[in-house]
Amino acid sequence: MHRRTFLKQSGSAAIGLAAAGTRLLAQQSDRPIRTALVGAGWYGKTDLFHLMQVAPIDVVGLCDVDQHMAAEAAALVSTRQASGKRPPTYGDYRKLLKDQAPEVVLVGTPDHWHCLPVVEACKAGADVYVQKPISYDVVEGQAMVAAARKYGRTVQVGLERRSTPHLLEARDRYLLSGVMGKIGFIDIHSYYGSHRGFKPAGQVPSHMDWEQYVGPASWVNYHPDIHPRSWRHRREFSNGQTGDLCVHFFDLIRYFMGLGWPKRIASTGGSFMRPEGTHVNVHDTQNTLFEYDDLQVVWTQKNWGTSPDKDYPWGATIYGEKGTLKLSVWRYDYIPKNGGEVIRRDCVEEREAYPEDLAHKETEIFAAPGNRAQLLDFIQARAEKRRPVADIEEGHISSAACILANLSMELGRELRWDAQTQQVIGDDEANRHLARTYRGDWVHPTPQNI
């Protein structure tokens, strides 16, 4: 659909999030959904506990290569789920799928471990909720889409900005209403600081299966700071802030503006300001153009110095002919062109409705409403046999575009993308980089071999 047509036809698409939650719980049967979690760390547990709040589930298994993390999650689950049962824990997701036959699988692993569990869960007959970015490389994403379609599974991506109340309000009031007029340029940015570095490589603790943690990625010696969470600062496991933060707002912009694949991606950057010897090997500076026919979307990353806007260190700015709209996870600001009143709205929090959120370890209270609504949509889509709001194919487009941005930066040239063939036009070298080489006996899935 053409973007302007999309914007006109989407004007009545506002989501009543609180009402939707009430309806969902009222419509559910008494039988809880057999649910498993692969990756029992920070956001894996967050997704699981928020799913408990919007749907009746029975957690039948938890998988993590860190035995302590899996045991901690199992103990927490036993205090949260209605049955009081402590779920069994696993170190290998394949055994969990075989033993427990879950109906729903949540995947909250590091990024390099998203693809294989999703594909295997689809084969095993489960519907899946996977965190963003969906994949480490482009072909992994293609295989994940193919698996969801081949096995008829509902697969939702944790791109929860699509379900965040204050951002949807901003869309409806200023974009879909036509208040901003024509949109000509959109800036996405992150000015968050860079990681300070890892300690020297150390001895793998007895409760950690480091071989399985590295999995299909290129080998990295164990560093005590990589796990948990700082794997994001190792290129072997992630696509840096482009895959972590750009993907959120790039996906939101695509959703708001009705955009598909960019036709051209051009990126420059690198690790310019990080001291030597930090063991961090992701970029700290990047400028990327995602080009569409009548719109330019630009990603700006600078993880050093100061932020040019203290209220929006990470977010998106939409420039229209009649005004400017700033978006972040905490708020939005609408600034009329000719000096009218600036309208600010803060994020919606639900502390009083869901006080247990405060007991989550490192909870992002500002993100909880959107996360709950995204999981709610997943359960509803599953029941209604429809595509969810962040269907795996949408997640693939947003994730792959960010992966291609890094590839453009690393190759030092622009990439022109053919959405039909899923190939870079006229660039054999770039196409060879669409799939990484898997380590050891791990087999890289493709759309043909799933």
N, C-alpha and C positions, 0 to 999 in steps of 0.2 A: 504494500500500500504506500502511496506517495505520502511524504511526511505531513504536508499541509492537510491532506484528507484525513489522515490519522488524528491530527489535533482537533479538527472540527467534529469528528465522529466520537471522540473520547470524552466530550464535555460532560456526559452523564455517568461517567465511570467511577465517581468517587466511592470509596469503600467505607462502610460503616463498621469500623473494626470492633468496637465493643459489642454491638448488636450481633455481629457475626459470631463472636465467641460464645455468646449466650445460646444462639441457635445451634451451634455445633454441639455443645454439651447436651442440649436437649434432645438432639437427634441420634446420639450415639446409642448403640445397643449396650446391654449389660456386659457383654463379653469383651474384656480388654484386648487390645492389639498386642500380639507378641512382638516385642521390640528388642533390638540389640544395638550396642554402641561399639564402634571400632575407632579407637583413639580416645582414651578416657582422660584427656588433659583439660585445659582451661575451657575452650569453646565446645568441646565434645560434651562435657558435663553441663555446660550452660544450655546447649540445645536439648539435651535429655530432660533436664529439670523443667524447662519451659514447655516441652511437649507434654509432660505430666500435668501441667496446669490447664491445657486446652483439650486434652483427649484422655480417655481411660486406656492406660497401657500396662502391660506386664513386662518388666525388664527381665528377659530370659538369659542374657549373657552380656559380658563386657570383655573387650579385647584391648590389650595394650602390651607393648614390649617391655614396659617398666612395671614389674610386679607390684611395687609399692603404690604406684599410681592407680593400677587396676584395683588393688585391695582397698585403697582409700575411697575410690568411686563406689565400690560395692557396698561399703559400710554406709556411705551417704544415701545410696539408693534404698537400702533397707529401712532407713528412717523416713523416706519420702513416699515410697509407693504404698498404696492402700493395703496390699497383702502383707507388708512387712518382710517379705522374703529378701534374702541376700542372694543376688544373682551369682552364678558361677563365673569365674574369670578365665581368660584364655590369653595365650601369647601369640596365637596364630589365628587370623580371621577365618581361614579356610576350615579349621576344625570347629570353630563356633558355628559357622553356617551349616556344617554337616550335622553337628550334634543337636542344635536347637531349632533349626528350620524357622527362623524369625519371619514375620510378615513385613516388618519394617526394619530397616537398618539405617542408623545414623553414622556418617563417616566424618570424624573430626580429627584426622591424622595430619601430620605435616604434609605440605603440598605434593611432595614427590611420591606420596603413598595414597593419593586419592583414587587414581584410575583403577588399579587392580581390584581393590575391595568392591568398588562400585560395579564393575563388570561381573565379578563373581556373584555378588548379591543379586543382580538382575537375573543371571543364569539360574540361581537357586530359587527364584520365584518371589523375591522380596521387592518392595518399593523402597526407594532410597532418598534420604536427605543428605546432601554432601556440601561441605563448606567450600567457599570460594578460595582461590580460583579453582576451577574444576580439575585442572590438569597442570602438569609441569611443562609438557610440550604440546604442539598442535595436534599431532596424530593421536595422542592419548584422548584428547577431547573428541575427536572424530569417532574413535572406538566406543567411547562412553555413550554418545548419542546413538550410535548404531545398536549398542546393547539394549538401551532403553526401548528402542523401537522394535527390535527383533523379538524381545521377550515380553513386550507389551506392559512395561512397568512405568509407574509414575515416579519420576525423578525430579526432585526440587533442589535448587541450589540456594545456599545461604547468603544470597545477595539481598539482604533484608532491608536495604534502603528503599526497595520497591514497596515495602509494607510499612514504612515509618510514618506515623500520623502527621507530624508537622511538615514533612516534606511533601506528602500527598496534598495537604492543605495548600501549600505554596504552589504546587502544580495547578490545582483547580482554580485558585484565586487569580493567578497572574499569567499562567501559560494557556490553559484551556479556555479561559474567559476571553482571551485576546487582548487583555489589558496592556501587555508588553509590546504588542504589535509584532512585526517581523523580527525573528531572531537571526543574527548574523554571525555571532562568535561566542564560543563557550570556553572558559578556562577551568581546568581541573588542576589542583595543586596539592603538594605536601611540602611543608617547611619544618617537619619534625626533625629533631636532632638525630645524628648518626650513632650507631652502637659504639660503645667505647672499646670493645675488643674482648677477646676470649683469653682465659688462662691457658698456659701451655697444655698440650695433650697430656692426658693422665690415664690412670688405670680404670678400666671399665668396672663399675660396681657389680657385685654378684647378683643384684636384683634386676639388672639391665641386660637385655639381649641386643647388643650393639650391632651384631651382624644383621639381624632382622630389621633393626632401626634403619640402617643404611639401605638395606633392601636392594632395589634395582638401580639406585643412584651410583655415581662414581664414588669410590671409597674415600672416606674421611676418617682419620683417626679420632678417637673419642676425646672430646674436650668437655670438661665438667660444666661449662656454661651453655653449650648448645641445647641441651635438653634440660628443662622444657622451654619452649617459646622462642629462644634465640636462634633456632634453626633458620629463621627468616633471614638471617644475616650471612648464610652460607649459600653460595650459588648452586651447589650440588643439590640442595633441598628446596630452593625457592627461586622465584623471579624478582626478589627484592621488593622494594616498596611499589614498584610498578604492578606486580602481581598481588600485593597485599592491600594497597590503599587506592591506587589508580583504578583498579577494577571495580571498586564499589561505586565511585561516582561516574566513571565512564558508563557503567551499566545503567545507573540511574538516568543519566542523560539520554542514553539510547531509549530507555523505557518512556521517559517523558516526551521525547521528540519523535518517537516512532521510527527510529533509525535501525538499519540492519548492519551489514558489514561495511566498514570504511573501504573506499576504493584505493586509497593510497596511504601508506604509513611511512613517515620519515622521522628518524630519531637520532639525536646526538647526546653525548654525555660520557660518563665514566666515573671512576673513583679519583677525584681531584684533590680532596682536602683531608683524607683520612691518613693518620700517621702510619708509618711502616710497622710491621710486626704485630698487628692487631688480630690476625687470622680471620678478619672480615673481608669477604671478597665479592660483595655486591656493590653496585654503583651508589654514589652519594649525590650525583648530579645528573639530571636528564631533562631534555626538552623534546617533546614528541608532538607531531602533527598527525591527527586522524582526520583525513579529508573525505568529505561527502560532496555531493553535487552542488548544494547551495548552502553549505555550512562547514565551518572549520571548528574542530574540537581540539584543544591543545592541552597537553599534560606538562606541568612544570614541577620538577622536584629539585629541592635544594636543602640538604640535610646539614647545613652549617650556616653560620652567621645568624641573623635575626629574621623573624617573619615580618613581611611587609604589612600584615594585618593581624594584630594580636588576637582578634576575635575569630579569625578564620585561618588557623595554621594548616588545616586540612579541610578541603571542601571544593565547591564549584561555584563559579560566577557566570551567570547567563546575561549576555548583553543584548538588549532589545532596542528597537527604535524609539520606544517610549519610556524605557526604564531599565534598571539593572536589578537582578535577583541574585542574592548571595545565599548559598545553601551550605549547611554543615550538619553534623550529627547532633549538635547542641541547639541550633537555632536557624532561623532564616531572617533576612532583611530584604525588604523591597524598597528601592530608592527611585522615585519618579525622576524623569529626565529634567523637568523644568522646576525643580526646587520644591516640590510638594513635601508633605509629611512622610518621613521614613517610617515604614511599618516593620516592627520586629515581633517575632513570635519565638518563644523558647520551645524546646522539645517537651513532649508529653512524658511525664513520669507516672508510674503506677505503684509507688511504694506502699500506699495504704491498701490498695486492692490485692497486692501480692507481697505481703511483708516477708515471706520466705526468701524473696530475692536478695534481701540484705544478708542472708546467711550463706549465699553462694560465695565461693572463693573468688575474689577479684571480679566481682560482677560489674558489668557496664550498665548501670541503672538507666542511663540515657538510651541505651540500645534495646533494653528488654521489651518494650511494647512492640517494636518492629520485628524483633526476633520471634516473639510469641505469635504475632499476626502471620508471619511467614510460615511458621510451623502449622498454624491453624489452616492456612490455605492449602498446605501440603495434604493434610488429613482430609479436607473437604474435596480436593481434586481427586484424591485416591478413591473416595467413596462415590464420587460423581463420574469417574472414568473420563476426566478431562485433563487438559494440560494445566499445570500450576502456573502461578504468576511468574516464577523464575524457572521455567522448564529447562531441562538440561541443554536443549539446543540454544536457548537464549544465553545460558551460562557459558556455553562453548564459544559463542560469538564474542562475548565480552572478555573472556579469559584469553582466547587465542589472539585477539587484537593486541592485548597487553604483552603477550609472549612475542608477537611479531614486532612490537616496538623495541623490545630488548634485542631481538635478532637484527633489526635495522641498525641499532646503535653499535652492536658488536661487529657487523659486517661493514659499517661505514657507508651505507647507501640506502636510498629509499626502496620500499617494497610496494609493488602494485599487486593487489590481491584479486583473484578470480573466485568469487563466492560459489560458483557452480562447480568448478573442478576442485576447489579447496587447495589451490596451488598458487605460488607466487609466479606472476607472469614473466616469462623469459629469463628466469634466474635459477639455473639448475643447482648452483651451490646453495642458495637459500633454501630450496626445496629439500636438499639433503639434510638440512638442519631442522626440519619440521618434526623429526622424531629423534630423540637421543638414543644412544646405544645403551641397552640395559646391561647391567653387570652380571657376571656369572651365569647361572642357569635360568635366571628370570627371562621370560619371553614378553617382548613388547607387543601389546595387543594392537590390532588394526581393525578397521571396519570389516575387513575380509576374514579375519581369523577369530572373531568372537563367537 
